[in-house]
Amino acid sequence: MCLAIPVRVTVLLDDEQAEIEVGGVRNRISLALLDGVAVGDFVIVHAGFAIARLDVAEAEKTLALFDEIAAHIGEPAHALHPWFS
């Protein structure tokens, strides 16, 4: 099963790359599939590629649901996805 998660873009890099952050974890992704991404935007990432842009409220709502799911199953958030701390 694959899980696409919302992440915040923190740094724009060369070659259509960006640094992102979610749950205190930073990683690098490709922006090759989206135009006009800016620092501070939330994007959905799947397989290392940003595939859609989200508004802040929707992204925060989705991340809160991941936290709720983790609490419900009695696991830390990183059990849902390794990018969560």
C-alpha positions as CSV (number, residue, x, y, z in Angstrom):
1,M,0.0,0.0,0.0
2,C,1.2,3.5,-0.8
3,L,0.4,6.5,1.2
4,A,0.5,10.1,-0.1
5,I,0.9,12.7,2.6
6,P,0.8,16.5,2.8
7,V,4.1,18.2,3.5
8,R,5.2,21.8,3.7
9,V,7.8,23.1,1.2
10,T,10.7,24.7,3.2
11,V,13.3,25.3,0.5
12,L,13.3,25.4,-3.3
13,L,16.4,23.8,-4.7
14,D,17.9,23.5,-8.2
15,D,16.7,21.0,-10.8
16,E,13.0,21.1,-9.8
17,Q,13.8,19.8,-6.3
18,A,12.6,21.0,-2.9
19,E,13.2,20.4,0.7
20,I,10.1,19.6,2.6
21,E,9.1,19.1,6.3
22,V,6.5,17.0,8.0
23,G,6.4,16.2,11.7
24,G,9.9,17.6,12.2
25,V,11.3,15.3,9.5
26,R,12.9,16.9,6.5
27,N,13.4,15.3,3.1
28,R,14.0,16.1,-0.5
29,I,11.3,15.7,-3.2
30,S,10.9,16.4,-6.9
31,L,8.6,19.3,-8.1
32,A,8.8,18.1,-11.7
33,L,5.1,17.4,-11.9
34,L,3.9,20.8,-10.5
35,D,4.4,24.3,-11.6
36,G,4.5,27.4,-9.4
37,V,5.3,25.8,-6.1
38,A,6.5,28.3,-3.5
39,V,8.1,28.0,0.0
40,G,5.4,27.6,2.5
41,D,3.0,25.7,0.1
42,F,1.6,22.3,1.2
43,V,1.9,19.6,-1.4
44,I,0.9,16.0,-1.6
45,V,3.9,13.7,-2.1
46,H,3.8,10.3,-3.6
47,A,6.8,8.2,-4.4
48,G,9.1,11.3,-3.9
49,F,7.1,13.5,-6.3
50,A,4.8,16.4,-5.4
51,I,1.6,15.5,-7.2
52,A,-0.9,18.2,-5.9
53,R,-1.0,21.5,-4.0
54,L,-3.2,21.8,-0.9
55,D,-4.5,24.8,0.9
56,V,-3.2,25.2,4.5
57,A,-6.5,24.3,6.2
58,E,-6.9,21.1,4.2
59,A,-3.3,20.0,4.8
60,E,-3.5,20.7,8.6
61,K,-6.8,18.8,8.7
62,T,-5.3,15.8,6.9
63,L,-2.2,15.8,9.2
64,A,-4.4,15.9,12.3
65,L,-6.3,12.9,10.9
66,F,-3.0,11.0,10.6
67,D,-2.3,11.8,14.3
68,E,-5.7,10.7,15.3
69,I,-5.3,7.4,13.4
70,A,-2.0,6.8,15.1
71,A,-3.4,7.5,18.5
72,H,-6.4,5.2,17.8
73,I,-4.2,2.2,16.9
74,G,-1.8,3.0,19.8
75,E,1.2,3.5,17.5
76,P,3.4,6.6,17.0
77,A,2.8,8.6,13.8
78,H,5.9,7.2,12.2
79,A,4.2,3.8,12.2
80,L,1.9,5.2,9.5
81,H,4.7,6.7,7.4
82,P,8.5,7.0,8.0
83,W,8.4,10.7,7.2
84,F,6.5,11.4,10.5
85,S,8.8,11.8,13.5
